[in-house]
Amino acid sequence: MTIAAPRFSVIIPAYNSADTISAAIDSVLSQTWPAHEIIVVDDGSTDDTAERVRACGEPVHYLHQPNAGVSAARNCGIRAATGDWIAFLDADDLYLPDRLKWHAEWIQREPGLIFYVGNFEHRDEAGNPLGTGMEGTPVGRRLLERAGGAREAVMEGDDILAFIVHQFSDVRCLSVPKSLLEQVGGFPAGIAVGEDVYCIVKLCARARAIGVVCEPLAVYTVHDTGAIRSDTLRAQTESVVTFKRLHSELRDAGPDVRRALKGLVRRVRRDWATALLRQGRRREALKAIAPGLVENPGWSALRDLLSVLRGVKRQA
């Protein structure tokens, strides 16, 4: 059976992105597998983002909406897309040249995989490498070792569950059928932190096997002034709320997925408590970690609490 070549609609949400949007678009236009279309959704910018986008011409399409957040912008792009596959890029990041090609060729070869992700590079604002997503998590390192230098690996079973807890890929490396994104409801409204993880976990809950490209597909630029890095504590606080909402939404998921979601909430609670301890806010750290005993009673939650208590004692 001949599988039709996938047509990628690449969606780029943008907010006051005049300084970076041209480079992001150029990285898509330079792909070795041409995008079917590039949809830039301007989320109420007040700078020259619109002019920079319109100067690019076809196949770049410019859409504008009043400021409503990144989830609303991506969902707007999904609705407008005419391709059968969706890919995403943030306005301050870049695709590497074979990002679309490596997924497209795999889709044609092995259409049974529900969606595809991949590795990505972290770089600072000067372009210096800071590592890759897969190297930064146990499941990512396990897949790299299993691949043994090969470009592709497949996540199944326990690997998918571990990926829910510790994602080594993100939305800029996600290739997913438009129809599947519509089925899971796209990105969650009203969430400012973790909205991409939220969407990918909902996709994972439906997946038996996921294709992973072990070579970096994109570049994530780490900005010290970005919303998350400039206010890590707020981001971690909001992450707990985000993933508790996700756990509630997926209440009908299978027991293994539910356990993985509890592990995700546990991890972000632990990160939140650790950040509070680093600021010397011991009582708040205990308040952050303590609900884990109710949400996920057992030795793991107790160990987390004891770990925070030891940190409190060291600071006393």
C-alpha positions in Angstrom: 0.0 0.0 0.0 1.3 3.4 -0.9 1.1 6.0 1.8 0.4 9.6 0.7 3.1 12.0 1.5 2.2 14.0 4.7 1.4 17.7 4.2 2.6 19.6 7.2 1.0 22.8 8.5 3.5 24.5 10.7 1.9 26.7 13.3 3.9 29.5 15.0 2.2 31.5 17.8 3.7 34.9 18.1 3.5 37.7 20.6 5.7 40.8 20.2 8.2 38.6 18.3 9.5 41.1 15.7 13.1 40.4 16.7 13.0 36.6 16.2 10.0 35.7 14.0 11.9 36.1 10.7 14.6 33.6 11.7 11.9 31.2 12.9 10.1 31.4 9.6 13.3 31.1 7.6 14.2 27.9 9.5 10.9 26.4 8.3 11.3 27.7 4.7 14.7 26.1 4.6 13.4 22.6 5.4 14.6 19.7 3.2 10.9 18.5 3.3 8.9 21.6 2.4 6.0 22.6 4.6 2.6 22.6 3.0 2.0 25.9 4.8 3.2 28.1 7.6 0.6 29.7 9.8 1.7 32.5 12.1 -0.9 33.4 14.7 -0.3 36.9 16.1 -1.6 36.9 19.6 -2.2 40.6 19.9 1.3 41.9 19.3 2.0 45.6 19.7 5.4 45.6 17.9 6.3 45.0 14.2 5.5 41.3 14.2 2.8 41.7 11.6 5.1 43.5 9.2 7.9 41.0 9.5 5.5 38.1 8.8 3.7 39.7 5.9 7.1 40.4 4.3 7.8 36.7 4.0 5.1 36.0 1.3 3.7 32.5 0.5 3.5 29.9 1.9 3.3 32.0 5.1 -0.2 32.9 6.3 -0.7 35.6 8.8 -3.6 35.5 11.3 -4.3 37.9 14.1 -6.3 37.5 17.3 -6.7 39.7 20.4 -4.3 38.6 23.1 -5.6 35.3 24.5 -2.5 33.3 25.2 -0.4 30.7 23.5 -3.0 27.9 23.8 -5.6 30.0 22.0 -3.1 31.0 19.3 -2.1 27.4 18.6 -5.8 26.3 18.5 -6.6 29.1 16.1 -3.8 27.8 13.8 -5.1 24.2 14.1 -8.5 25.3 13.0 -7.1 27.2 10.0 -4.7 24.5 8.9 -5.3 22.7 5.6 -2.5 20.1 6.0 -3.2 16.6 7.3 -0.3 16.8 9.8 0.4 19.5 12.3 3.8 20.7 13.5 4.6 23.6 15.8 7.4 26.1 16.4 7.7 29.0 18.9 8.5 32.4 17.5 11.9 32.5 19.2 13.1 29.0 18.3 14.4 27.3 15.2 13.9 24.1 13.2 17.0 22.2 12.2 17.1 21.4 8.4 15.7 17.8 8.5 13.1 18.4 11.1 10.1 17.7 8.8 11.9 15.3 6.5 12.8 12.7 9.1 9.2 12.6 10.4 7.7 12.6 6.9 9.8 9.7 5.7 9.0 7.7 8.8 5.3 8.4 8.5 5.3 7.0 5.0 7.3 3.9 6.1 5.4 3.1 9.3 2.0 4.8 9.4 0.9 2.7 12.4 2.6 5.1 14.9 0.0 7.5 16.3 2.4 10.5 16.5 6.0 11.4 16.4 8.4 13.4 18.7 12.1 14.0 18.7 15.2 15.3 20.5 16.0 19.0 20.6 19.0 21.2 21.5 19.1 23.7 24.3 21.1 26.8 23.4 21.7 30.1 25.2 21.0 33.4 23.6 24.5 33.5 22.1 23.9 30.2 20.4 26.1 28.1 22.7 24.9 24.5 23.2 23.5 23.5 26.6 22.7 19.9 26.0 19.7 18.0 24.6 16.3 17.1 25.9 16.9 13.3 25.7 20.1 13.5 27.6 18.3 15.2 30.4 15.9 12.5 31.4 16.2 8.8 32.4 13.8 7.6 29.7 15.5 9.7 27.1 18.9 8.3 27.9 17.5 4.8 27.9 16.1 5.3 24.4 19.4 6.7 23.2 21.3 3.7 24.5 18.8 1.3 23.0 19.0 3.1 19.6 22.8 2.6 19.7 23.5 5.5 17.4 20.5 4.9 15.1 18.3 7.8 14.3 15.0 6.3 15.3 13.5 4.6 18.4 10.0 3.6 19.3 8.4 4.2 22.7 6.0 1.6 23.9 4.5 0.5 27.3 6.6 1.6 30.2 8.6 4.0 28.1 5.5 6.0 27.3 4.5 6.1 31.0 8.0 7.3 31.9 7.8 9.9 29.2 4.5 11.2 30.8 6.4 11.9 34.0 9.7 13.2 32.4 9.1 14.5 28.9 12.4 14.8 26.9 10.6 16.3 23.9 8.2 19.1 23.5 5.8 20.8 21.1 8.4 22.1 18.7 9.3 18.4 17.9 5.8 17.1 17.8 4.2 15.9 14.5 0.6 14.8 14.9 -2.4 14.3 12.6 -4.7 17.2 12.6 -7.6 14.9 13.2 -6.0 13.5 16.4 -5.3 17.0 17.8 -9.0 17.8 17.2 -10.1 14.7 19.0 -8.1 15.6 22.2 -9.3 19.2 22.1 -6.1 20.9 21.1 -4.4 22.9 23.8 -6.1 23.8 27.1 -7.5 27.3 27.5 -6.6 29.3 30.5 -3.2 27.7 31.2 0.0 29.7 30.9 2.5 27.1 32.1 2.7 23.4 31.0 0.1 23.7 28.3 2.3 21.8 25.8 2.9 19.0 28.3 -0.8 18.9 28.9 -1.6 18.3 25.2 1.2 15.8 24.7 0.1 13.7 27.7 -3.4 13.6 26.4 -2.0 12.2 23.1 0.2 9.7 25.1 -3.0 8.4 26.8 -4.2 7.2 23.4 -0.9 5.8 22.1 0.4 2.3 22.0 3.6 3.3 20.2 5.3 6.7 19.5 8.0 7.4 17.0 11.1 9.2 18.4 13.8 10.7 16.3 17.0 10.7 18.5 18.8 13.3 16.5 17.9 16.9 17.4 15.1 18.3 15.3 14.9 21.9 16.7 16.6 24.5 18.8 15.1 25.8 22.0 16.6 29.1 23.0 16.9 29.6 26.8 16.2 33.2 27.8 17.0 34.2 31.3 14.4 36.9 31.0 11.7 34.5 29.9 8.6 34.1 31.9 9.5 30.7 33.4 13.2 31.3 34.1 12.7 34.8 35.5 10.0 33.5 37.9 10.7 29.8 38.4 8.7 29.6 41.6 5.6 31.0 40.0 6.0 28.6 37.1 6.4 25.6 39.4 3.4 26.7 41.4 1.2 26.9 38.3 2.6 23.6 37.0 1.1 21.8 40.0 -2.3 23.4 39.3 -2.0 22.5 35.6 -1.2 18.8 36.1 -3.8 18.4 38.8 -6.4 19.6 36.3 -5.0 17.2 33.7 -5.2 14.3 36.2 -8.9 15.2 36.8 -9.6 15.5 33.0 -8.1 12.1 32.3 -10.1 10.4 35.1 -11.3 7.7 32.7 -7.8 6.9 31.4 -6.3 3.4 32.1 -4.8 2.7 35.5 -1.2 2.8 34.1 -1.7 6.3 32.7 -3.4 7.5 35.9 -0.3 6.2 37.9 2.0 8.1 35.5 0.0 11.2 35.9 0.3 10.9 39.7 4.0 10.6 39.2 4.0 13.8 37.1 2.1 15.7 39.8 4.5 14.3 42.4 7.5 15.4 40.4 6.3 19.0 40.0 5.4 19.1 43.7 8.9 18.0 44.6 10.4 20.6 42.3 8.2 23.3 43.8 9.1 22.4 47.4 12.8 22.3 46.4 12.6 25.8 44.9 10.9 27.1 48.1 13.6 25.6 50.2 16.3 27.3 48.1 14.7 30.6 49.0 14.6 29.7 52.7 10.8 29.5 52.7 10.7 26.3 54.8 7.1 26.4 56.0 5.8 27.0 52.4 8.0 24.1 51.2 6.3 21.8 53.7 2.8 23.0 52.6 3.7 22.4 49.0 4.8 18.8 49.5 2.4 17.6 52.2 -0.7 17.3 50.0 1.2 14.5 48.1 0.5 12.2 51.0 -3.3 12.6 50.3 -3.1 12.6 46.5 -0.7 9.6 46.2 -0.4 7.9 49.6 2.5 5.5 49.9 6.2 5.3 50.5 7.1 7.6 47.6 5.1 10.5 48.9 6.4 9.8 52.4 10.0 9.9 51.2 9.4 13.2 49.5 8.0 14.7 52.7 10.9 13.3 54.7 13.4 14.7 52.2 11.9 18.2 52.6 11.9 17.8 56.4 15.6 17.1 56.2 16.1 20.2 54.1 14.1 22.2 56.7 16.3 20.9 59.5 19.5 21.7 57.7 18.4 25.3 57.2 17.2 25.7 60.8 
